[in-house]
Amino acid sequence: METYSFLRELADSWALLVMFSVFIGIGLWAFRPGSRAIHEDTANIPFRHDARPAPERDQPAAVKEARNT
């Protein structure tokens, strides 16, 4: 059997099955019951400083200039 024919047969059957299994595994891992807190924490990163804005040293120069005018 030629190398190309063997690799083609492997890709058509087993590689497709492996890739599909990995896809399903990643989906199940992402939606597992224990990951809800981690996903909520990650989703709320942009809102962490709503109650107390970041200090001025962390802000760009354009924002500092706009406040001074």
N, CA, C and O atoms as CSV, one atom per row, in Angstrom:
chain,resi,resn,atom,element,x,y,z
A,1,MET,N,N,0.849,-1.187,0.000
A,1,MET,CA,C,0.000,0.000,0.000
A,1,MET,C,C,0.888,1.242,0.000
A,1,MET,O,O,1.869,1.320,0.740
A,2,GLU,N,N,0.535,2.194,-0.827
A,2,GLU,CA,C,1.289,3.440,-0.886
A,2,GLU,C,C,1.110,4.240,0.393
A,2,GLU,O,O,0.131,4.073,1.120
A,3,THR,N,N,2.067,5.105,0.650
A,3,THR,CA,C,1.991,5.950,1.840
A,3,THR,C,C,0.800,6.892,1.752
A,3,THR,O,O,0.074,7.065,2.732
A,4,TYR,N,N,0.591,7.501,0.592
A,4,TYR,CA,C,-0.527,8.424,0.431
A,4,TYR,C,C,-1.863,7.730,0.667
A,4,TYR,O,O,-2.730,8.259,1.363
A,5,SER,N,N,-2.024,6.557,0.091
A,5,SER,CA,C,-3.291,5.826,0.254
A,5,SER,C,C,-3.526,5.458,1.710
A,5,SER,O,O,-4.650,5.546,2.204
A,6,PHE,N,N,-2.467,5.046,2.399
A,6,PHE,CA,C,-2.592,4.702,3.813
A,6,PHE,C,C,-2.980,5.927,4.639
A,6,PHE,O,O,-3.889,5.859,5.466
A,7,LEU,N,N,-2.294,7.037,4.415
A,7,LEU,CA,C,-2.602,8.255,5.174
A,7,LEU,C,C,-3.992,8.778,4.844
A,7,LEU,O,O,-4.685,9.291,5.723
A,8,ARG,N,N,-4.401,8.656,3.603
A,8,ARG,CA,C,-5.738,9.084,3.205
A,8,ARG,C,C,-6.805,8.241,3.894
A,8,ARG,O,O,-7.807,8.771,4.372
A,9,GLU,N,N,-6.591,6.939,3.944
A,9,GLU,CA,C,-7.534,6.049,4.611
A,9,GLU,C,C,-7.584,6.330,6.112
A,9,GLU,O,O,-8.655,6.317,6.719
A,10,LEU,N,N,-6.428,6.582,6.697
A,10,LEU,CA,C,-6.363,6.902,8.122
A,10,LEU,C,C,-7.096,8.208,8.414
A,10,LEU,O,O,-7.849,8.297,9.384
A,11,ALA,N,N,-6.879,9.212,7.585
A,11,ALA,CA,C,-7.533,10.510,7.790
A,11,ALA,C,C,-9.038,10.402,7.586
A,11,ALA,O,O,-9.800,11.073,8.282
A,12,ASP,N,N,-9.473,9.587,6.666
A,12,ASP,CA,C,-10.905,9.444,6.403
A,12,ASP,C,C,-11.634,8.721,7.521
A,12,ASP,O,O,-12.838,8.913,7.692
A,13,SER,N,N,-10.943,7.907,8.275
A,13,SER,CA,C,-11.643,7.110,9.275
A,13,SER,C,C,-11.246,7.490,10.696
A,13,SER,O,O,-12.023,8.129,11.405
A,14,TRP,N,N,-10.069,7.111,11.110
A,14,TRP,CA,C,-9.688,7.246,12.517
A,14,TRP,C,C,-9.383,8.685,12.913
A,14,TRP,O,O,-9.744,9.104,14.013
A,15,ALA,N,N,-8.738,9.438,12.060
A,15,ALA,CA,C,-8.417,10.818,12.409
A,15,ALA,C,C,-9.693,11.639,12.583
A,15,ALA,O,O,-9.776,12.481,13.477
A,16,LEU,N,N,-10.680,11.395,11.734
A,16,LEU,CA,C,-11.954,12.097,11.873
A,16,LEU,C,C,-12.638,11.734,13.191
A,16,LEU,O,O,-13.205,12.598,13.859
A,17,LEU,N,N,-12.582,10.483,13.552
A,17,LEU,CA,C,-13.164,10.036,14.817
A,17,LEU,C,C,-12.444,10.664,16.008
A,17,LEU,O,O,-13.086,11.079,16.973
A,18,VAL,N,N,-11.132,10.734,15.946
A,18,VAL,CA,C,-10.353,11.344,17.033
A,18,VAL,C,C,-10.665,12.834,17.141
A,18,VAL,O,O,-10.877,13.337,18.244
A,19,MET,N,N,-10.696,13.541,16.023
A,19,MET,CA,C,-10.986,14.977,16.057
A,19,MET,C,C,-12.393,15.251,16.578
A,19,MET,O,O,-12.596,16.206,17.327
A,20,PHE,N,N,-13.354,14.438,16.198
A,20,PHE,CA,C,-14.719,14.606,16.693
A,20,PHE,C,C,-14.777,14.341,18.196
A,20,PHE,O,O,-15.467,15.049,18.929
A,21,SER,N,N,-14.055,13.329,18.648
A,21,SER,CA,C,-14.021,13.022,20.083
A,21,SER,C,C,-13.379,14.160,20.875
A,21,SER,O,O,-13.853,14.503,21.958
A,22,VAL,N,N,-12.328,14.735,20.354
A,22,VAL,CA,C,-11.684,15.877,21.022
A,22,VAL,C,C,-12.640,17.063,21.068
A,22,VAL,O,O,-12.723,17.741,22.092
A,23,PHE,N,N,-13.353,17.323,19.999
A,23,PHE,CA,C,-14.326,18.413,19.958
A,23,PHE,C,C,-15.407,18.225,21.015
A,23,PHE,O,O,-15.734,19.161,21.744
A,24,ILE,N,N,-15.961,17.026,21.100
A,24,ILE,CA,C,-16.996,16.730,22.098
A,24,ILE,C,C,-16.411,16.840,23.507
A,24,ILE,O,O,-17.068,17.359,24.410
A,25,GLY,N,N,-15.189,16.358,23.699
A,25,GLY,CA,C,-14.531,16.436,25.010
A,25,GLY,C,C,-14.323,17.868,25.464
A,25,GLY,O,O,-14.536,18.184,26.635
A,26,ILE,N,N,-13.910,18.737,24.558
A,26,ILE,CA,C,-13.712,20.151,24.905
A,26,ILE,C,C,-15.042,20.795,25.256
A,26,ILE,O,O,-15.121,21.584,26.198
A,27,GLY,N,N,-16.082,20.469,24.512
A,27,GLY,CA,C,-17.411,21.007,24.823
A,27,GLY,C,C,-17.901,20.558,26.185
A,27,GLY,O,O,-18.430,21.362,26.953
A,28,LEU,N,N,-17.731,19.287,26.488
A,28,LEU,CA,C,-18.139,18.778,27.803
A,28,LEU,C,C,-17.307,19.394,28.920
A,28,LEU,O,O,-17.832,19.693,29.993
A,29,TRP,N,N,-16.012,19.585,28.676
A,29,TRP,CA,C,-15.136,20.187,29.685
A,29,TRP,C,C,-15.550,21.641,29.950
A,29,TRP,O,O,-15.560,22.076,31.102
A,30,ALA,N,N,-15.885,22.379,28.918
A,30,ALA,CA,C,-16.255,23.785,29.089
A,30,ALA,C,C,-17.572,23.947,29.830
A,30,ALA,O,O,-17.750,24.921,30.561
A,31,PHE,N,N,-18.500,23.009,29.655
A,31,PHE,CA,C,-19.816,23.119,30.279
A,31,PHE,C,C,-19.983,22.200,31.483
A,31,PHE,O,O,-21.110,21.896,31.877
A,32,ARG,N,N,-18.880,21.754,32.071
A,32,ARG,CA,C,-18.993,20.888,33.244
A,32,ARG,C,C,-19.563,21.686,34.413
A,32,ARG,O,O,-19.390,22.904,34.466
A,33,PRO,N,N,-20.235,21.026,35.346
A,33,PRO,CA,C,-20.916,21.744,36.436
A,33,PRO,C,C,-19.979,22.581,37.309
A,33,PRO,O,O,-20.387,23.646,37.772
A,34,GLY,N,N,-18.762,22.153,37.548
A,34,GLY,CA,C,-17.863,22.879,38.446
A,34,GLY,C,C,-17.214,24.105,37.837
A,34,GLY,O,O,-16.535,24.847,38.547
A,35,SER,N,N,-17.397,24.343,36.556
A,35,SER,CA,C,-16.690,25.455,35.916
A,35,SER,C,C,-17.496,26.752,35.881
A,35,SER,O,O,-17.008,27.762,35.372
A,36,ARG,N,N,-18.698,26.744,36.403
A,36,ARG,CA,C,-19.546,27.934,36.331
A,36,ARG,C,C,-18.912,29.136,37.042
A,36,ARG,O,O,-18.933,30.248,36.514
A,37,ALA,N,N,-18.362,28.922,38.212
A,37,ALA,CA,C,-17.744,30.023,38.967
A,37,ALA,C,C,-16.541,30.591,38.227
A,37,ALA,O,O,-16.334,31.804,38.214
A,38,ILE,N,N,-15.754,29.728,37.617
A,38,ILE,CA,C,-14.580,30.194,36.867
A,38,ILE,C,C,-15.013,31.030,35.672
A,38,ILE,O,O,-14.425,32.079,35.411
A,39,HIS,N,N,-16.028,30.583,34.943
A,39,HIS,CA,C,-16.496,31.318,33.769
A,39,HIS,C,C,-17.135,32.651,34.166
A,39,HIS,O,O,-16.953,33.648,33.468
A,40,GLU,N,N,-17.867,32.683,35.255
A,40,GLU,CA,C,-18.477,33.937,35.707
A,40,GLU,C,C,-17.400,34.930,36.132
A,40,GLU,O,O,-17.506,36.120,35.832
A,41,ASP,N,N,-16.369,34.459,36.824
A,41,ASP,CA,C,-15.284,35.340,37.236
A,41,ASP,C,C,-14.559,35.913,36.023
A,41,ASP,O,O,-14.252,37.105,35.986
A,42,THR,N,N,-14.291,35.082,35.047
A,42,THR,CA,C,-13.621,35.539,33.832
A,42,THR,C,C,-14.499,36.524,33.058
A,42,THR,O,O,-13.991,37.504,32.514
A,43,ALA,N,N,-15.789,36.278,33.003
A,43,ALA,CA,C,-16.696,37.166,32.276
A,43,ALA,C,C,-16.824,38.523,32.951
A,43,ALA,O,O,-17.122,39.512,32.280
A,44,ASN,N,N,-16.607,38.598,34.256
A,44,ASN,CA,C,-16.769,39.858,34.992
A,44,ASN,C,C,-15.486,40.661,35.129
A,44,ASN,O,O,-15.480,41.671,35.832
A,45,ILE,N,N,-14.412,40.256,34.491
A,45,ILE,CA,C,-13.150,40.988,34.577
A,45,ILE,C,C,-13.307,42.457,34.169
A,45,ILE,O,O,-12.765,43.316,34.864
A,46,PRO,N,N,-14.012,42.795,33.092
A,46,PRO,CA,C,-14.123,44.215,32.717
A,46,PRO,C,C,-14.879,45.068,33.741
A,46,PRO,O,O,-14.747,46.292,33.728
A,47,PHE,N,N,-15.648,44.462,34.607
A,47,PHE,CA,C,-16.476,45.215,35.543
A,47,PHE,C,C,-15.896,45.266,36.954
A,47,PHE,O,O,-16.573,45.741,37.866
A,48,ARG,N,N,-14.695,44.807,37.161
A,48,ARG,CA,C,-14.124,44.737,38.506
A,48,ARG,C,C,-13.896,46.099,39.128
A,48,ARG,O,O,-13.973,46.221,40.350
A,49,HIS,N,N,-13.621,47.128,38.344
A,49,HIS,CA,C,-13.301,48.446,38.890
A,49,HIS,C,C,-14.462,49.421,38.749
A,49,HIS,O,O,-14.236,50.631,38.729
A,50,ASP,N,N,-15.678,48.943,38.653
A,50,ASP,CA,C,-16.814,49.851,38.513
A,50,ASP,C,C,-17.050,50.675,39.772
A,50,ASP,O,O,-17.334,51.869,39.677
A,51,ALA,N,N,-16.941,50.068,40.938
A,51,ALA,CA,C,-17.186,50.790,42.186
A,51,ALA,C,C,-16.045,51.749,42.503
A,51,ALA,O,O,-16.274,52.827,43.052
A,52,ARG,N,N,-14.839,51.370,42.167
A,52,ARG,CA,C,-13.664,52.187,42.452
A,52,ARG,C,C,-12.794,52.182,41.196
A,52,ARG,O,O,-12.163,51.169,40.896
A,53,PRO,N,N,-12.745,53.279,40.465
A,53,PRO,CA,C,-11.962,53.316,39.225
A,53,PRO,C,C,-10.484,53.051,39.490
A,53,PRO,O,O,-10.005,53.211,40.612
A,54,ALA,N,N,-9.793,52.657,38.476
A,54,ALA,CA,C,-8.361,52.401,38.589
A,54,ALA,C,C,-7.634,53.699,38.931
A,54,ALA,O,O,-8.085,54.777,38.541
A,55,PRO,N,N,-6.521,53.612,39.652
A,55,PRO,CA,C,-5.752,54.819,39.981
A,55,PRO,C,C,-5.263,55.527,38.720
A,55,PRO,O,O,-5.164,54.922,37.653
A,56,GLU,N,N,-4.964,56.806,38.857
A,56,GLU,CA,C,-4.568,57.602,37.685
A,56,GLU,C,C,-3.281,57.107,37.058
A,56,GLU,O,O,-3.095,57.282,35.854
A,57,ARG,N,N,-2.395,56.503,37.811
A,57,ARG,CA,C,-1.136,56.030,37.243
A,57,ARG,C,C,-1.360,54.916,36.231
A,57,ARG,O,O,-0.509,54.693,35.370
A,58,ASP,N,N,-2.484,54.210,36.313
A,58,ASP,CA,C,-2.781,53.118,35.392
A,58,ASP,C,C,-3.509,53.586,34.137
A,58,ASP,O,O,-3.745,52.793,33.225
A,59,GLN,N,N,-3.866,54.863,34.084
A,59,GLN,CA,C,-4.643,55.347,32.951
A,59,GLN,C,C,-3.733,55.983,31.910
A,59,GLN,O,O,-2.671,56.502,32.253
A,60,PRO,N,N,-4.132,55.950,30.645
A,60,PRO,CA,C,-3.330,56.567,29.587
A,60,PRO,C,C,-3.225,58.075,29.761
A,60,PRO,O,O,-4.039,58.686,30.453
A,61,ALA,N,N,-2.226,58.668,29.134
A,61,ALA,CA,C,-1.985,60.105,29.249
A,61,ALA,C,C,-3.145,60.928,28.716
A,61,ALA,O,O,-3.421,62.006,29.242
A,62,ALA,N,N,-3.828,60.453,27.691
A,62,ALA,CA,C,-4.944,61.209,27.114
A,62,ALA,C,C,-6.085,61.363,28.137
A,62,ALA,O,O,-6.742,62.403,28.175
A,63,VAL,N,N,-6.316,60.356,28.943
A,63,VAL,CA,C,-7.368,60.423,29.949
A,63,VAL,C,C,-6.961,61.412,31.034
A,63,VAL,O,O,-7.795,62.187,31.503
A,64,LYS,N,N,-5.688,61.399,31.442
A,64,LYS,CA,C,-5.202,62.325,32.470
A,64,LYS,C,C,-5.336,63.772,31.991
A,64,LYS,O,O,-5.737,64.644,32.763
A,65,GLU,N,N,-5.002,64.033,30.714
A,65,GLU,CA,C,-5.102,65.376,30.168
A,65,GLU,C,C,-6.552,65.819,30.095
A,65,GLU,O,O,-6.837,66.986,30.365
A,66,ALA,N,N,-7.461,64.959,29.749
A,66,ALA,CA,C,-8.872,65.297,29.654
A,66,ALA,C,C,-9.435,65.668,31.031
A,66,ALA,O,O,-10.305,66.533,31.128
A,67,ARG,N,N,-8.955,65.033,32.074
A,67,ARG,CA,C,-9.415,65.365,33.417
A,67,ARG,C,C,-8.883,66.705,33.885
A,67,ARG,O,O,-9.555,67.404,34.644
A,68,ASN,N,N,-7.688,67.078,33.447
A,68,ASN,CA,C,-7.080,68.336,33.882
A,68,ASN,C,C,-7.684,69.552,33.198
A,68,ASN,O,O,-7.534,70.669,33.692
A,69,THR,N,N,-8.355,69.363,32.084
A,69,THR,CA,C,-8.908,70.517,31.359
A,69,THR,C,C,-10.301,70.839,31.798
A,69,THR,O,O,-10.907,71.781,31.288
